Structures are given as C-alpha cells and as structure tokens.
Amino acid sequence: MITASIVKELRDKTNAGMMDCKKVLTETNGDLEASIKLLRERGIMKSAKMNDRAATEGIISARVNGSANSGILLEVNCETDFVSRNENFQAFVSEIADKLAASDAQDHAAALAISHGESSLDTFVKEKVLELGENLQFRKFVRFDAASGGVVASYIHLGGKVGVLLEVGTTNTATASKAGFQELIKDLTLHIAASAPKGLSRDDIPQDIVDAEKEIYRVRLLEQGKPANILENILKGQLAKFFAESCFLEQGFVKDPDITINQLLELKGKELGDTLTVTRFVRFGLGE
C-alpha cells in the first residue's frame, strides 16, 4: 500500500507533483530510491525544479461548442514572450484547449487529472517544460455549461492576453439565432474585456473590499473637513459610484456610457421580444 507519508517524502525530495509521485511509487512497489530514479529518467524532477521560475507570459484560449451552450476558458503560462509567440507553444495550448473542450472536466483540478495519451494532462505539461526549456504552467481553467435557454460566448483579445467567457439567459430558443442577439453578445464580451468589472452585481463584491473602499472615502472626507452630520450621505454617494464602476450590470456600456448594461439588456430584450439575463461571466487577464 502506498501511504500518504511516503508520497509526501518523495514530493519533498523531488518537488514532483503528487500524481507523478503516486504513479512511480506504485510502479516501484513503494521503493523510494527507485522512484526517484524513475522520476529523473522521465525528466519530471527537472521540470519540477523550474516551477519557481516566473511564468507571466503565455496565452489565454477559449472554446465554445457548436450549440453555444457550453464553453471553456483557460490560461497557459510560459516565461518569455518569445516562447508565447512560438508555433510549437501555440499548438501545445491549442491541443490542451481541444482536449478540455471534449472532456467533462468542470474545474482546474479535474482538468489536470484527465487522461492524455498514456498519462495525464498534468504530465503532458511537464513533458513540454523539458522540450521548450521554460517553466510552463496550466494556470487557470473554467467551464460554463448553460442552463436551459442559455447561450455561452467567448472573446479573446490582444492575441490571447485577455479572455472572456459569458453566459446569457433567454426565454425564447429562437433568440440565439437572431443577428441582433449575436451582435449584443459580441458587444458584452468586448465590454467585459475592456472594462474589467469586478463582479456581476453588488452581491459579487466581497464585503471586505466594500468596507475598505468605504474607509478610504471616510478618511478623505474627514481630511477635507466634511461635517459629521452629512458624512454618511456623502459616503453613500461615493459607494454608489464605486459600484457603478465595479459591477458589470451597473457599468456604463463601453460603446454608449450614457446607458448601463442593465438598461442595454432591457432595450435589446424588447427589440428581440425576449427577456435577457446575464447569468455569469469570467475574465482572464494574462498573469493576473
């Protein structure tokens, strides 16, 4: 039996991943020295040692299925812009994206564990480290499987520096095929890429962030000599402005700042004869 303690000991000695350690220990019947030798032969120890080198370049990629009801967004990092522009690396990221799109992996941990050839996707990444000679990290992954009537869309900006995945709900299945809806979806993903909202609505902004902003405004107002009896009202106005800048639904539309995203959805919904709801979104910025 391969115990957790011997897996930890091997990890401590080699810096290799847990799944790699478990695999070689199983193959060697728990022989620690033989497992270290096997990891060295496979190059996994060398790739593990590169993990401390900063990997802030790379590519963000997306896939949406033909029915537009499921999509993925992922980020794979490398150390230099030179490698990120390399056709080999780009094909590597594309292969990962295609593999994940065809899988049922729902989160990053599950994505790393899916099979790829005779090993896992995690091992596939480590093997590529040895080939390219840079620290590579499959850093982020998210999947959206839309609810009934939902549509998933993606947008990749600046050659893979920014990526967006969006789900919009409809009440009429015919809406998704209409040109006006498709234009709206494109505009919404562009807006998210450009405006980087912190959350969908006020409920998505962590309370500690709201409290910190409120305290900053309070200190500024006190330094300006604002009377205590009007301080709370001013603070409410300052927080409302903060939410308008941070919450996707309250932000001014990037192509027409005089209307909010909420108002845009209402207007477009009336044009299309439907009720449109942004269910969720995610935005990846390279290295963020």
Phi and psi in degrees as a GROMACS rama.xvg file:
@    title "Ramachandran Plot"
@    xaxis  label "Phi"
@    yaxis  label "Psi"
@TYPE xy
-87.8104  111.179  ILE-2
-85.2732  160.393  THR-3
-63.4075  -32.2708  ALA-4
-68.5263  -39.3056  SER-5
-73.9831  -31.2514  ILE-6
-62.8323  -44.4976  VAL-7
-62.7685  -41.3051  LYS-8
-62.1389  -42.086  GLU-9
-66.725  -40.1876  LEU-10
-62.6623  -42.8478  ARG-11
-62.8607  -35.6084  ASP-12
-78.6739  -26.5894  LYS-13
-119.969  -17.0699  THR-14
66.6835  10.9343  ASN-15
-75.9983  161.125  ALA-16
-70.2576  158.93  GLY-17
-60.2438  -44.3024  MET-18
-65.3482  -38.1343  MET-19
-64.535  -41.2185  ASP-20
-64.2986  -45.6699  CYS-21
-59.9188  -41.2075  LYS-22
-64.54  -48.1423  LYS-23
-72.1432  -32.8074  VAL-24
-64.644  -37.6893  LEU-25
-65.3184  -42.0415  THR-26
-67.34  -29.0232  GLU-27
-104.545  11.6934  THR-28
56.3253  37.5389  ASN-29
83.5284  11.1223  GLY-30
-78.7414  111.067  ASP-31
-63.9528  -48.2436  LEU-32
-65.4117  -39.9025  GLU-33
-65.7157  -33.7634  ALA-34
-68.6916  -40.3028  SER-35
-62.2581  -43.3517  ILE-36
-61.5176  -41.2976  LYS-37
-65.9964  -41.7124  LEU-38
-62.4699  -39.4151  LEU-39
-66.3369  -42.0393  ARG-40
-61.6199  -36.4785  GLU-41
-84.4471  -3.78081  ARG-42
80.0517  5.4463  GLY-43
-70.798  -34.3954  ILE-44
-63.4917  -41.6817  MET-45
-62.5235  -43.9326  LYS-46
-67.3847  -34.092  SER-47
-65.4435  -35.6899  ALA-48
-67.4746  -20.2966  LYS-49
-80.7533  -8.89593  MET-50
-61.3444  -24.372  ASN-51
-80.8341  -12.8922  ASP-52
-77.2938  135.927  ARG-53
-63.5826  131.103  ALA-54
-122.925  92.433  ALA-55
-115.14  -4.82256  THR-56
-95.9164  -175.221  GLU-57
137.46  -156.061  GLY-58
-140.364  137.738  ILE-59
-103.071  131.545  ILE-60
-134.162  157.98  SER-61
-141.246  156.494  ALA-62
-142.015  135.966  ARG-63
-127.724  134.043  VAL-64
-71.3105  170.395  ASN-65
-64.0769  -24.7645  GLY-66
-86.5232  -5.44988  SER-67
56.3395  33.2664  ALA-68
-118.943  7.15302  ASN-69
-153.173  139.618  SER-70
-156.98  161.259  GLY-71
-131.369  156.278  ILE-72
-137.604  134.128  LEU-73
-142.811  158.207  LEU-74
-129.972  127.245  GLU-75
-121.453  127.156  VAL-76
-107.216  152.122  ASN-77
-135.873  -178.873  CYS-78
-87.2918  -33.171  GLU-79
-128.379  153.465  THR-80
-64.9281  -29.6996  ASP-81
-58.7527  -46.0334  PHE-82
-69.9293  -38.4104  VAL-83
-62.0625  -26.2355  SER-84
-91.6824  -3.26967  ARG-85
-74.6539  134.463  ASN-86
-61.4535  -33.485  GLU-87
-62.1565  -48.361  ASN-88
-64.9196  -42.1318  PHE-89
-62.7255  -39.3268  GLN-90
-67.0946  -35.5704  ALA-91
-61.76  -47.2527  PHE-92
-64.3326  -41.5308  VAL-93
-61.8907  -38.726  SER-94
-65.1439  -41.0028  GLU-95
-62.4958  -45.5992  ILE-96
-61.0455  -44.5886  ALA-97
-63.7954  -41.4154  ASP-98
-63.0489  -43.6186  LYS-99
-69.8553  -38.1707  LEU-100
-62.0915  -33.0903  ALA-101
-85.1376  -8.62177  ALA-102
-92.9722  -179.823  SER-103
-111.855  18.495  ASP-104
-61.0716  129.911  ALA-105
-102.074  -19.3985  GLN-106
-145.393  178.945  ASP-107
-63.4442  -42.8338  HIS-108
-62.7657  -43.1024  ALA-109
-66.6289  -34.7197  ALA-110
-64.8109  -42.8321  ALA-111
-62.9393  -30.629  LEU-112
-86.9578  -11.503  ALA-113
-65.5423  150.505  ILE-114
-73.0959  144.556  SER-115
-143.494  107.754  HIS-116
65.8911  -126.522  GLY-117
-95.9347  1.83501  GLU-118
-133.691  -155.231  SER-119
-104.997  168.409  SER-120
-63.8389  -34.4141  LEU-121
-58.9265  -45.8589  ASP-122
-66.7271  -37.6624  THR-123
-57.1513  -42.2008  PHE-124
-64.7402  -43.657  VAL-125
-64.8371  -36.5605  LYS-126
-66.1  -34.0049  GLU-127
-70.3185  -28.9202  LYS-128
-57.2374  -44.9718  VAL-129
-66.3994  -37.4823  LEU-130
-68.926  -43.652  GLU-131
-91.5787  -17.1932  LEU-132
73.5414  20.9003  GLY-133
-130.919  155.52  GLU-134
-68.0484  120.22  ASN-135
-115.295  139.058  LEU-136
-137.301  125.223  GLN-137
-81.8937  96.6136  PHE-138
-89.6695  -41.5456  ARG-139
-138.565  149.504  LYS-140
-155.556  137.486  PHE-141
-144.46  145.749  VAL-142
-125.013  135.92  ARG-143
-113.445  119.177  PHE-144
-109.571  112.273  ASP-145
-70.0785  148.554  ALA-146
-71.2671  169.235  ALA-147
-53.6027  128.221  SER-148
85.4204  -4.48241  GLY-149
-85.3724  151.693  GLY-150
-125.2  132.809  VAL-151
-106.792  136.699  VAL-152
-137.811  155.919  ALA-153
-133.83  163.332  SER-154
-152.162  132.049  TYR-155
-115.553  126.633  ILE-156
-117.32  150.806  HIS-157
56.6189  41.4029  LEU-158
64.4572  27.9833  GLY-159
103.597  11.5405  GLY-160
-83.6418  -26.8726  LYS-161
-135.408  139.421  VAL-162
-138.796  146.454  GLY-163
-132.251  139.242  VAL-164
-127.451  132.638  LEU-165
-136.403  142.11  LEU-166
-122.793  127.793  GLU-167
-121.206  131.717  VAL-168
-92.2409  143.723  GLY-169
-128.621  166.802  THR-170
-113.477  -0.990009  THR-171
-132.358  118.357  ASN-172
-62.2797  -21.9444  THR-173
-74.811  -18.657  ALA-174
-60.8457  -40.3994  THR-175
-58.5638  -27.7084  ALA-176
-89.1187  -4.74817  SER-177
-79.7403  140.879  LYS-178
-59.9015  -38.7625  ALA-179
-63.1847  -36.976  GLY-180
-70.7503  -43.6516  PHE-181
-63.1  -36.5205  GLN-182
-66.0492  -40.3838  GLU-183
-62.3437  -46.1265  LEU-184
-57.9377  -43.5995  ILE-185
-62.4007  -43.7102  LYS-186
-63.2906  -38.9006  ASP-187
-66.7758  -41.8441  LEU-188
-67.854  -37.8104  THR-189
-62.2491  -41.5409  LEU-190
-61.4053  -45.9943  HIS-191
-62.4362  -42.304  ILE-192
-60.7714  -42.0956  ALA-193
-79.3957  -38.1897  ALA-194
-97.8474  -14.7072  SER-195
46.1028  58.4421  ALA-196
-61.1184  147.772  PRO-197
-81.9879  -17.5069  LYS-198
-169.951  169.564  GLY-199
-70.7579  -49.6968  LEU-200
-138.444  -176.517  SER-201
-61.6122  -30.3315  ARG-202
-64.3963  -20.5662  ASP-203
-89.9109  -6.70607  ASP-204
-89.8073  116.463  ILE-205
-54.5256  140.551  PRO-206
-60.9821  -33.6601  GLN-207
-65.9364  -31.9905  ASP-208
-70.1161  -42.25  ILE-209
-61.2708  -45.1163  VAL-210
-63.1221  -39.8804  ASP-211
-65.0254  -42.7437  ALA-212
-62.3283  -43.3224  GLU-213
-61.479  -39.9425  LYS-214
-67.9261  -38.651  GLU-215
-61.0929  -45.8241  ILE-216
-63.3893  -39.7989  TYR-217
-62.5686  -45.5215  ARG-218
-62.5833  -42.686  VAL-219
-61.7941  -44.2476  ARG-220
-66.3631  -39.1912  LEU-221
-65.2478  -39.1114  LEU-222
-65.9221  -27.5742  GLU-223
-82.2245  -3.55652  GLN-224
79.2171  23.5088  GLY-225
-67.883  135.464  LYS-226
-63.0255  144.138  PRO-227
-61.7005  -30.6236  ALA-228
-72.0407  -16.7305  ASN-229
-113.695  0.599294  ILE-230
-60.6117  -45.4981  LEU-231
-64.3493  -38.0906  GLU-232
-65.9345  -40.0059  ASN-233
-65.2188  -40.2605  ILE-234
-61.4835  -38.9618  LEU-235
-61.0108  -40.4555  LYS-236
-67.1269  -39.7098  GLY-237
-65.4073  -40.5464  GLN-238
-68.4559  -36.7351  LEU-239
-60.9437  -39.8285  ALA-240
-65.7618  -40.5452  LYS-241
-60.2047  -45.4464  PHE-242
-65.481  -37.0303  PHE-243
-65.1841  -27.8081  ALA-244
-86.9432  -25.1506  GLU-245
-101.953  -31.0766  SER-246
-94.3016  124.986  CYS-247
-50.3535  -49.6682  PHE-248
-67.4858  -22.2333  LEU-249
-98.5659  -10.7281  GLU-250
-68.07  148.747  GLN-251
-70.0822  133.567  GLY-252
-58.7324  131.744  PHE-253
-60.1369  -28.8851  VAL-254
-89.4679  -13.9171  LYS-255
-155.085  82.2598  ASP-256
-59.8363  -11.7277  PRO-257
-75.9586  -13.5703  ASP-258
-120.489  144.752  ILE-259
-84.2671  167.65  THR-260
-61.8072  -38.9412  ILE-261
-57.675  -45.551  ASN-262
-66.8026  -38.0879  GLN-263
-61.6218  -43.7618  LEU-264
-62.5999  -39.1048  LEU-265
-66.7811  -44.6962  GLU-266
-63.2325  -46.7312  LEU-267
-68.4139  -32.8356  LYS-268
-63.2211  -41.6826  GLY-269
-65.2974  -41.1702  LYS-270
-61.4025  -37.6273  GLU-271
-92.3803  -4.50539  LEU-272
67.9113  39.738  GLY-273
-146.778  167.874  ASP-274
-108.17  119.444  THR-275
-107.724  136.753  LEU-276
-137.198  125.763  THR-277
-78.6907  116.351  VAL-278
-82.2169  -45.2592  THR-279
-167.687  163.079  ARG-280
-153.263  161.241  PHE-281
-141.753  143.175  VAL-282
-126.797  124.076  ARG-283
-103.772  130.772  PHE-284
-114.137  130.596  GLY-285
-52.7789  121.98  LEU-286
78.4256  0.298366  GLY-287
